[in-house]
């Protein structure tokens, strides 16, 4: 019976241009519906994967916040940067006077020279100072000067430390004669 209906409907569709166009539009509509449903399912699966990734990232972010807060608390307890600060650019030259006040007690002729050039200071935000001095048995004063330097409010680093010794004589002991080092002052 179905084949009889099909055989009677198909010649009617073939003969009518409107029915052929309508049949073609229905077929295109069915194809468009299938394509849109498959695209929607694809987007939905991608959306779910993105949501899962977002949730993982949110959890990782919360974990990082917890770690950062614990590090900040540990850092605050350590209290290093609460006592120290970066120097202003205007303090580059007066820092030499500070160094002279520390080391002139040991050697009034100590040489304190800024190694850094002005453009390097602006780019790198640090200034290097070379200190050259004769010690001649004033080691304890040198150690006190280093303690004062360490306890100053500036963030700095001691680098390129060189010591020269002078032999005393038959006893085989040596005396600290000369010291040369570089101090790096970090700037804002």
MARBA-3410 file (N, C-alpha, C, O; in Angstrom, 1 decimal):
188
0.8,-1.2,0.0,0.0,0.0,0.0,0.9,1.3,0.0,0.5,2.3,-0.7 ~ 2.0,1.2,0.7,2.9,2.4,0.8,3.5,2.6,-0.6,3.6,3.8,-1.0 ~ 3.8,1.6,-1.3,4.4,1.8,-2.6,3.4,2.3,-3.6,3.8,3.1,-4.5 ~ 2.2,2.0,-3.4,1.1,2.5,-4.3,1.0,4.0,-4.0,0.8,4.8,-5.0 ~ 1.0,4.5,-2.7,0.9,5.9,-2.4,2.1,6.6,-2.9,2.0,7.7,-3.5
3.3,6.0,-2.8,4.5,6.7,-3.2,4.5,6.8,-4.7,4.9,7.8,-5.3 ~ 4.0,5.8,-5.4,4.0,5.9,-6.9,3.0,6.9,-7.4,3.2,7.5,-8.4 ~ 1.9,7.1,-6.6,1.0,8.2,-7.0,1.4,9.6,-6.6,1.1,10.5,-7.2 ~ 2.2,9.7,-5.5,2.6,11.0,-5.0,3.8,11.5,-5.8,3.9,12.7,-6.1 ~ 4.7,10.6,-6.1,5.9,11.1,-6.7,5.7,11.7,-8.1,6.3,12.7,-8.5
4.8,11.1,-9.0,4.5,11.7,-10.2,3.9,13.1,-10.1,4.0,14.0,-10.9 ~ 3.1,13.3,-9.0,2.4,14.6,-8.8,3.5,15.6,-8.4,3.5,16.7,-8.9 ~ 4.5,15.2,-7.6,5.5,16.1,-7.1,6.4,16.5,-8.4,6.8,17.6,-8.5 ~ 6.7,15.5,-9.2,7.5,15.7,-10.4,6.8,16.7,-11.4,7.5,17.5,-12.0 ~ 5.6,16.6,-11.5,4.8,17.4,-12.5,4.7,18.9,-12.0,4.5,19.8,-12.8
4.6,19.1,-10.6,4.4,20.4,-10.1,5.7,21.1,-9.7,6.4,20.5,-8.9 ~ 6.0,22.2,-10.3,7.2,22.9,-9.9,7.2,23.4,-8.5,8.3,23.4,-7.8 ~ 6.1,23.9,-8.0,6.0,24.3,-6.6,6.2,23.2,-5.6,7.0,23.4,-4.6 ~ 5.7,22.1,-5.9,5.9,20.9,-5.0,7.3,20.5,-5.0,7.9,20.1,-4.0 ~ 8.0,20.5,-6.2,9.4,20.1,-6.3,10.2,21.1,-5.4,11.1,20.7,-4.7
10.0,22.4,-5.6,10.7,23.4,-4.8,10.4,23.3,-3.3,11.3,23.4,-2.5 ~ 9.2,23.0,-3.0,8.8,22.8,-1.6,9.5,21.6,-1.0,10.0,21.6,0.1 ~ 9.6,20.5,-1.8,10.2,19.3,-1.4,11.7,19.5,-1.2,12.3,19.1,-0.2 ~ 12.3,20.3,-2.1,13.8,20.7,-2.0,14.0,21.5,-0.8,15.0,21.3,-0.1 ~ 13.1,22.5,-0.5,13.3,23.3,0.7,13.1,22.5,2.0,13.8,22.8,2.9
12.2,21.5,2.0,12.1,20.7,3.2,13.4,19.9,3.4,13.8,19.7,4.5 ~ 13.9,19.4,2.3,15.2,18.6,2.4,16.3,19.5,2.9,17.1,19.1,3.8 ~ 16.4,20.7,2.4,17.4,21.7,2.9,17.2,22.0,4.4,18.1,22.2,5.1 ~ 15.9,22.2,4.7,15.6,22.5,6.1,16.0,21.3,7.0,16.6,21.6,8.1 ~ 15.8,20.1,6.6,16.2,18.9,7.4,17.7,18.9,7.6,18.2,18.6,8.6
18.4,19.2,6.5,19.9,19.2,6.5,20.4,20.3,7.4,21.3,20.1,8.2 ~ 19.8,21.5,7.3,20.2,22.6,8.2,19.9,22.3,9.7,20.7,22.7,10.5 ~ 18.8,21.6,9.9,18.4,21.3,11.3,19.5,20.3,11.8,19.9,20.4,13.0 ~ 19.8,19.3,11.0,20.8,18.3,11.5,22.2,19.0,11.7,22.9,18.7,12.7 ~ 22.6,19.9,10.8,23.9,20.6,10.9,23.8,21.5,12.2,24.8,21.5,12.9
22.8,22.2,12.4,22.7,23.1,13.5,22.7,22.3,14.8,23.3,22.8,15.8 ~ 22.0,21.2,14.9,22.0,20.4,16.1,23.4,19.8,16.4,23.8,19.8,17.5 ~ 24.1,19.4,15.3,25.4,18.9,15.5,26.4,20.0,16.0,27.2,19.8,16.9 ~ 26.2,21.2,15.4,27.1,22.3,15.8,26.8,22.7,17.3,27.7,23.0,18.1 ~ 25.5,22.7,17.6,25.1,23.0,19.0,25.6,22.0,20.0,26.1,22.4,21.0
25.6,20.8,19.6,26.1,19.7,20.5,27.7,19.9,20.6,28.2,19.7,21.7 ~ 28.3,20.2,19.5,29.8,20.4,19.6,30.1,21.6,20.5,31.0,21.6,21.3 ~ 29.4,22.7,20.3,29.6,23.9,21.1,29.3,23.6,22.6,30.0,24.1,23.5 ~ 28.3,22.9,22.9,27.9,22.6,24.2,29.0,21.7,24.9,29.3,22.0,26.1 ~ 29.6,20.8,24.2,30.7,20.0,24.8,31.9,20.8,25.0,32.6,20.7,26.0
32.2,21.7,24.0,33.3,22.7,24.2,33.1,23.6,25.4,34.0,23.9,26.2 ~ 31.8,24.1,25.5,31.5,25.0,26.6,31.7,24.2,28.0,32.2,24.8,28.9 ~ 31.2,23.0,28.0,31.4,22.2,29.3,32.9,22.0,29.6,33.3,22.1,30.7 ~ 33.7,21.7,28.5,35.1,21.6,28.8,35.7,22.9,29.3,36.6,22.9,30.2 ~ 35.3,24.0,28.7,35.8,25.3,29.1,35.4,25.6,30.5,36.2,26.1,31.3
34.2,25.3,30.9,33.7,25.5,32.3,34.5,24.7,33.2,34.9,25.2,34.3 ~ 34.8,23.4,32.9,35.6,22.6,33.8,37.0,23.2,33.9,37.6,23.2,35.0 ~ 37.6,23.7,32.8,38.9,24.3,32.8,38.9,25.6,33.7,39.8,25.9,34.4 ~ 37.8,26.4,33.6,37.7,27.6,34.4,37.6,27.2,35.8,38.2,27.9,36.7 ~ 36.9,26.2,36.2,36.8,25.8,37.6,38.1,25.3,38.1,38.5,25.6,39.2
38.9,24.6,37.3,40.2,24.2,37.7,41.1,25.4,37.9,41.9,25.4,38.9 ~ 41.0,26.3,37.0,41.9,27.5,37.1,41.5,28.4,38.3,42.3,28.9,39.0 ~ 40.2,28.4,38.6,39.7,29.2,39.8,40.3,28.5,41.1,40.7,29.2,42.0 ~ 40.2,27.2,41.1,40.8,26.4,42.3,42.3,26.7,42.4,42.8,26.9,43.5 ~ 43.0,26.6,41.2,44.4,26.9,41.3,44.7,28.3,41.7,45.7,28.5,42.5
43.9,29.2,41.3,44.1,30.6,41.7,43.9,30.8,43.2,44.6,31.5,43.8 ~ 42.8,30.2,43.7,42.6,30.2,45.1,43.7,29.6,45.9,44.1,30.1,47.0 ~ 44.3,28.5,45.4,45.4,27.9,46.1,46.6,28.8,46.1,47.4,28.9,47.0 ~ 46.9,29.4,44.9,48.0,30.4,44.8,47.8,31.6,45.8,48.7,32.1,46.3 ~ 46.5,32.0,45.9,46.3,33.1,46.8,46.6,32.7,48.3,47.2,33.5,49.0
46.2,31.5,48.6,46.5,31.0,50.0,48.0,30.9,50.2,48.5,31.3,51.2 ~ 48.7,30.4,49.2,50.2,30.3,49.3,50.8,31.7,49.4,51.7,31.9,50.2 ~ 50.3,32.6,48.5,50.9,34.0,48.5,50.7,34.6,49.9,51.5,35.3,50.4 ~ 49.5,34.5,50.4,49.2,35.1,51.7,50.1,34.5,52.8,50.5,35.2,53.7 ~ 50.3,33.2,52.8,51.2,32.6,53.8,52.6,33.1,53.6,53.3,33.3,54.5
53.0,33.3,52.3,54.4,33.8,52.0,54.5,35.2,52.5,55.5,35.6,53.0 ~ 53.4,36.0,52.3,53.4,37.4,52.7,53.5,37.5,54.3,54.3,38.3,54.8 ~ 52.8,36.6,54.9,52.9,36.6,56.4,54.2,36.2,56.9,54.8,36.7,57.8 ~ 54.8,35.2,56.2,56.2,34.7,56.6,57.2,35.8,56.3,58.1,36.1,57.0 ~ 57.0,36.5,55.2,57.8,37.6,54.8,57.7,38.8,55.8,58.7,39.4,56.2
56.5,39.1,56.2,56.3,40.1,57.2,56.9,39.8,58.5,57.4,40.6,59.2 ~ 56.8,38.5,58.9,57.4,38.0,60.1,59.0,38.1,60.0,59.6,38.4,61.0 ~ 59.5,37.9,58.8,60.9,38.0,58.6,61.4,39.5,58.7,62.5,39.7,59.2 ~ 60.5,40.4,58.4,60.7,41.8,58.7,61.9,42.4,58.0,62.4,43.5,58.4 ~ 62.4,41.8,56.8,63.6,42.4,56.2,63.3,43.7,55.5,64.0,44.7,55.8
62.2,43.8,54.7,62.0,45.0,54.0,61.2,46.0,54.8,61.0,47.1,54.3 ~ 60.8,45.6,56.0,60.1,46.7,56.8,61.2,47.6,57.4,60.9,48.7,57.7 ~ 62.4,47.1,57.5,63.5,47.9,58.0,64.3,48.6,56.9,64.9,49.7,57.1 ~ 64.2,48.0,55.7,65.0,48.5,54.6,64.2,49.0,53.5,63.0,48.7,53.4 ~ 64.7,49.9,52.7,64.0,50.5,51.5,64.9,50.7,50.4,66.2,50.8,50.6
64.4,50.9,49.2,65.2,51.3,48.1,65.5,52.8,48.2,64.8,53.6,48.8 ~ 66.7,53.1,47.7,67.1,54.5,47.8,66.5,55.3,46.7,66.2,54.8,45.6 ~ 66.3,56.6,46.9,65.9,57.5,45.9,67.1,57.9,45.0,68.2,57.7,45.4 ~ 66.8,58.3,43.8,67.9,58.7,42.8,68.7,59.9,43.4,69.9,60.0,43.2 ~ 68.0,60.8,44.2,68.7,61.9,44.8,69.7,61.5,45.9,70.5,62.3,46.3
69.6,60.2,46.3,70.5,59.8,47.4,71.8,59.1,46.8,72.6,58.6,47.6 ~ 71.9,59.0,45.5,73.1,58.4,44.9,74.4,59.0,45.3,75.3,58.4,45.8 ~ 74.5,60.4,45.2,75.7,61.1,45.6,75.8,61.2,47.1,76.9,61.0,47.6 ~ 74.8,61.5,47.9,74.9,61.6,49.3,75.3,60.2,50.0,75.8,60.2,51.1 ~ 75.1,59.1,49.2,75.5,57.8,49.8,77.0,57.7,49.9,77.5,57.0,50.8
77.7,58.5,49.1,79.2,58.5,49.2,79.5,59.1,50.6,80.5,58.6,51.2 ~ 78.9,60.1,51.0,79.1,60.7,52.3,78.9,59.7,53.4,79.6,59.7,54.4 ~ 77.8,58.9,53.3,77.5,57.9,54.3,78.6,56.9,54.3,79.1,56.5,55.4 ~ 79.1,56.4,53.1,80.2,55.5,53.1,81.5,56.1,53.7,82.3,55.4,54.4 ~ 81.7,57.4,53.4,82.9,58.0,53.9,82.9,58.1,55.5,83.9,58.0,56.1
81.7,58.4,56.0,81.5,58.5,57.4,81.8,57.1,58.1,82.3,57.0,59.2 ~ 81.5,56.0,57.4,81.8,54.7,57.9,83.2,54.3,57.8,83.8,53.8,58.8 ~ 83.9,54.6,56.7,85.2,54.1,56.4,86.3,55.1,56.6,87.5,54.7,56.6 ~ 86.0,56.3,56.8,87.1,57.3,57.0,87.8,57.1,58.4,88.9,57.6,58.6 ~ 87.1,56.5,59.3,87.7,56.2,60.6,88.8,55.2,60.4,89.8,55.3,61.1
88.7,54.3,59.5,89.7,53.3,59.3,90.8,53.9,58.4,92.0,53.7,58.8 ~ 90.5,54.5,57.3,91.5,55.1,56.4,90.9,56.5,55.9,90.0,56.5,55.1 ~ 91.5,57.6,56.4,91.0,58.9,56.0,91.2,59.1,54.5,90.6,60.0,53.9 ~ 92.1,58.4,53.9,92.4,58.5,52.5,91.7,57.5,51.6,92.1,57.2,50.5 ~ 90.7,56.8,52.2,90.0,55.8,51.5,89.3,56.4,50.2,88.8,57.5,50.2
89.4,55.6,49.1,88.8,56.1,47.9,87.4,55.4,47.7,87.3,54.2,47.8 ~ 86.4,56.3,47.5,85.1,55.8,47.3,84.6,56.4,46.0,84.5,57.6,45.8 ~ 84.4,55.5,45.0,84.1,56.0,43.6,82.8,55.4,43.1,82.5,54.2,43.4 ~ 81.9,56.2,42.5,80.7,55.6,41.8,81.2,55.0,40.5,81.7,55.7,39.6 ~ 81.0,53.7,40.4,81.3,53.0,39.2,80.2,53.1,38.1,80.5,53.1,36.9
79.0,53.3,38.5,77.9,53.3,37.6,77.8,54.6,36.8,78.0,55.7,37.4 ~ 77.4,54.6,35.6,77.1,55.8,34.8,75.7,56.2,35.0,74.9,55.4,35.4 ~ 75.4,57.5,34.7,74.1,58.0,35.0,73.0,57.3,34.2,71.9,57.0,34.7 ~ 73.2,57.0,32.9,72.2,56.3,32.1,72.0,54.8,32.6,70.9,54.3,32.5 ~ 73.1,54.2,33.1,72.9,52.9,33.6,72.1,52.9,34.9,71.3,52.0,35.1
72.3,53.9,35.7,71.5,54.0,36.9,70.0,54.1,36.6,69.2,53.5,37.3 ~ 69.7,54.9,35.6,68.3,55.1,35.2,67.7,53.8,34.7,66.5,53.4,34.9 ~ 68.5,53.1,33.9,68.0,51.8,33.3,67.9,50.7,34.3,66.9,50.0,34.4 ~ 69.0,50.5,35.0,69.1,49.3,35.9,68.6,49.5,37.3,68.4,48.5,38.0 ~ 68.5,50.7,37.7,68.0,51.1,39.0,69.0,50.6,40.1,68.5,50.1,41.2
70.3,50.7,39.9,71.2,50.4,41.0,72.5,51.3,40.6,72.7,51.6,39.5 ~ 73.2,51.5,41.7,74.5,52.3,41.6,75.5,51.5,42.3,75.4,51.0,43.4 ~ 76.7,51.3,41.6,77.8,50.6,42.2,78.9,51.5,42.7,79.2,52.5,42.0 ~ 79.4,51.3,43.9,80.4,52.1,44.5,81.6,51.2,44.8,81.5,50.1,45.4 ~ 82.8,51.6,44.4,84.0,50.9,44.7,84.7,51.6,45.9,84.8,52.8,45.9
85.0,50.8,46.9,85.7,51.3,48.1,87.1,50.7,48.1,87.2,49.4,48.1 ~ 88.1,51.5,48.2,89.5,51.0,48.3,90.1,51.7,49.5,90.1,52.9,49.6 ~ 90.6,50.9,50.4,91.2,51.5,51.6,92.3,50.6,52.2,92.3,49.4,52.0 ~ 93.2,51.3,53.0,94.2,50.6,53.7,93.7,50.3,55.1,93.2,51.2,55.7 ~ 93.9,49.1,55.6,93.4,48.7,56.9,94.4,48.9,58.0,94.1,49.6,59.0
95.6,48.4,57.8,96.7,48.5,58.8,96.3,48.2,60.2,96.5,49.0,61.1 ~ 95.7,47.0,60.4,95.4,46.5,61.7,94.1,47.0,62.3,93.9,46.7,63.5 ~ 93.2,47.6,61.6,91.9,48.1,62.1,90.8,47.2,61.7,89.7,47.7,61.3 ~ 91.0,45.9,61.8,90.0,44.9,61.4,88.7,45.0,62.2,87.6,45.0,61.7 ~ 88.8,45.3,63.5,87.6,45.4,64.4,86.8,46.6,64.0,85.5,46.5,64.0
87.4,47.7,63.6,86.7,48.9,63.2,86.0,48.6,61.8,84.9,49.0,61.6 ~ 86.7,47.8,61.0,86.1,47.4,59.7,84.9,46.6,59.9,83.8,46.8,59.2 ~ 84.9,45.6,60.8,83.8,44.8,61.1,82.6,45.6,61.6,81.4,45.4,61.3 ~ 82.9,46.6,62.5,81.8,47.5,63.0,81.2,48.3,61.9,80.0,48.5,61.8 ~ 82.1,48.8,60.9,81.6,49.5,59.8,80.7,48.7,58.9,79.6,49.1,58.4
81.0,47.4,58.7,80.2,46.5,57.9,78.9,46.2,58.7,77.8,46.1,58.0 ~ 78.9,46.2,60.0,77.7,46.0,60.8,76.8,47.2,60.6,75.5,47.1,60.4 ~ 77.3,48.4,60.6,76.5,49.6,60.4,76.0,49.7,59.0,74.8,50.1,58.8 ~ 76.8,49.2,58.1,76.3,49.2,56.7,75.1,48.2,56.5,74.2,48.5,55.9 ~ 75.2,47.1,57.2,74.2,46.1,57.2,72.9,46.6,57.9,71.8,46.2,57.4
73.1,47.3,58.9,71.9,47.8,59.7,71.4,49.1,59.1,70.4,49.7,59.7 ~ 71.9,49.6,58.0,71.4,50.9,57.4,70.1,50.6,56.8,69.7,49.5,56.7 ~ 69.4,51.7,56.4,68.0,51.5,55.9,68.0,51.2,54.4,66.9,51.0,53.9 ~ 69.1,51.1,53.8,69.2,50.9,52.4,69.3,49.4,52.0,69.8,48.6,52.8 ~ 68.7,49.1,50.9,68.8,47.7,50.3,70.1,47.8,49.4,70.1,48.5,48.5
71.1,46.9,49.8,72.3,46.9,49.1,72.9,45.6,49.1,72.5,44.7,49.8 ~ 74.0,45.4,48.3,74.6,44.1,48.2,76.1,44.4,48.1,76.6,45.3,47.4 ~ 76.9,43.6,48.9,78.3,43.7,48.9,78.9,42.7,47.9,78.6,41.5,48.0 ~ 79.7,43.2,47.0,80.3,42.3,45.9,81.8,42.6,45.8,82.3,43.5,46.3 ~ 82.4,41.6,45.0,83.8,41.8,44.6,84.7,42.1,45.8,85.5,43.1,45.7
84.6,41.4,46.8,85.4,41.7,48.0,86.8,41.1,47.9,87.0,39.9,47.7 ~ 87.8,42.0,48.0,89.2,41.5,47.8,90.0,42.1,49.1,89.8,43.2,49.5 ~ 90.8,41.2,49.6,91.7,41.6,50.7,93.1,41.3,50.4,93.5,40.3,49.7 ~ 94.0,42.2,50.8,95.4,42.1,50.6,96.1,42.0,52.0,95.8,42.7,52.9 ~ 97.0,41.0,52.1,97.7,40.8,53.4,99.2,41.1,53.2,99.7,41.1,52.2
99.8,41.5,54.4,101.2,41.9,54.4,101.8,41.0,55.5,101.4,40.9,56.6 ~ 102.9,40.3,55.1,103.6,39.4,56.1,104.2,40.2,57.2,104.8,41.3,57.0 ~ 104.1,39.7,58.4,104.7,40.4,59.6,106.1,40.1,59.8,107.0,40.9,60.0 ~ 106.4,38.8,59.7,107.8,38.4,60.0,108.0,37.0,60.3,107.4,36.1,59.6 ~ 108.8,36.7,61.2,109.2,35.3,61.5,108.1,34.4,62.1,108.1,33.2,61.9
107.1,35.0,62.7,106.0,34.3,63.3,105.1,33.6,62.2,104.4,32.6,62.6 ~ 105.2,34.0,61.0,104.4,33.4,59.9,103.0,33.9,59.9,102.2,33.3,59.1 ~ 102.7,34.9,60.6,101.3,35.5,60.6,101.3,36.6,59.6,102.3,37.2,59.2 ~ 100.1,36.9,59.1,99.9,37.9,58.1,99.0,39.0,58.7,98.1,38.7,59.6 ~ 99.1,40.2,58.3,98.3,41.3,58.8,97.5,41.8,57.6,98.0,42.0,56.5
96.2,42.0,57.8,95.3,42.6,56.8,95.8,44.0,56.5,95.9,44.8,57.4 ~ 96.1,44.2,55.2,96.7,45.4,54.8,95.8,46.3,54.0,95.7,47.5,54.2 ~ 95.1,45.7,53.0,94.3,46.5,52.1,93.0,45.7,51.8,93.0,44.5,51.8 ~ 91.9,46.5,51.6,90.6,45.9,51.3,90.0,46.7,50.1,90.1,48.0,50.1 ~ 89.4,46.0,49.2,88.7,46.6,48.1,87.5,45.8,47.8,87.5,44.6,47.8
86.3,46.6,47.7,85.1,45.9,47.5,84.1,46.8,46.8,84.4,48.0,46.6 ~ 83.0,46.3,46.3,82.0,47.0,45.6,80.7,46.9,46.3,80.3,45.8,46.7 ~ 80.0,48.0,46.5,78.7,48.0,47.1,77.7,48.4,46.1,77.9,49.4,45.4 ~ 76.6,47.6,45.9,75.6,47.9,45.0,74.4,48.4,45.7,73.8,47.7,46.6 ~ 74.0,49.7,45.5,72.9,50.3,46.1,71.7,50.2,45.1,71.8,50.7,44.0
70.6,49.6,45.6,69.4,49.5,44.7,68.5,50.7,44.9,68.2,51.2,46.0 ~ 68.0,51.2,43.7,67.3,52.4,43.7,65.8,52.1,43.3,65.5,51.1,42.7 ~ 65.0,53.1,43.6,63.5,53.0,43.2,63.4,53.2,41.7,62.3,53.1,41.2
END
